[in-house]
Amino acid sequence: MADITTLHTGLNSGRKHSVLVVEDEDNIALALDFLLTREGYTHDRVADGDAALPKIRAMQPDLVLLDVMLPGASGYEICQTVRLDPLLKAVKILMMTARGSSIERRKGLAIGADGFITKPFELKELRDEVRRLLTPEG
């Protein structure tokens, strides 16, 4: 019988999925922390673009929740660098932005993001997108 952690993370091994939040706005990071904790994910946060790549390389998260507009390197630059690194090819990236135009979305997906969500977002919408990306078929 599967335990609660397995049901939340969708893994048979019981290992929790790891998520890195790259977000400079504390109020959004707090909401993400609440959601990720409630869903049973292991997670950490960095608040600027320059700290993101070293943390992604060290942590090798299953998913990165990546803000587009950050101090230091932009989310687009980070996404593109992750996609060019063969050691990080399994890392999923969900980009988040307050500028939700179709051009922004197309740009994010074109450089390799696995998903794109517009802020402000409903927690249910974000939860569903995170679950989609962390399922074996995602």
C-alpha angles and dihedrals in degrees: 000000000000119000124225093264091054092049093050096046099036093228126129092205092065091235111141118237114246122226129189116204115207102189131134098195109089095205092055092043089053092053090048091049090053093050096044093047092049091049092051099244124148105237147171136182141221121188104207138049096238091060094046103079096048089048093047090050093048097042100036090203123197089230137017118204097206127192113213098216111054137149108261115009117018123240089249091056091048093048093049093049092049091050091052092053111086091201089062099044093113093056112107118215126207110187121209127197142163088215098075101175120142088244091058091048093048091048092052094047092044092057092050111275113151093212143000129213130184122228130261090048133173112250090232091055091050093044091052092049092048091049091048092053095046097051115099090249092046 
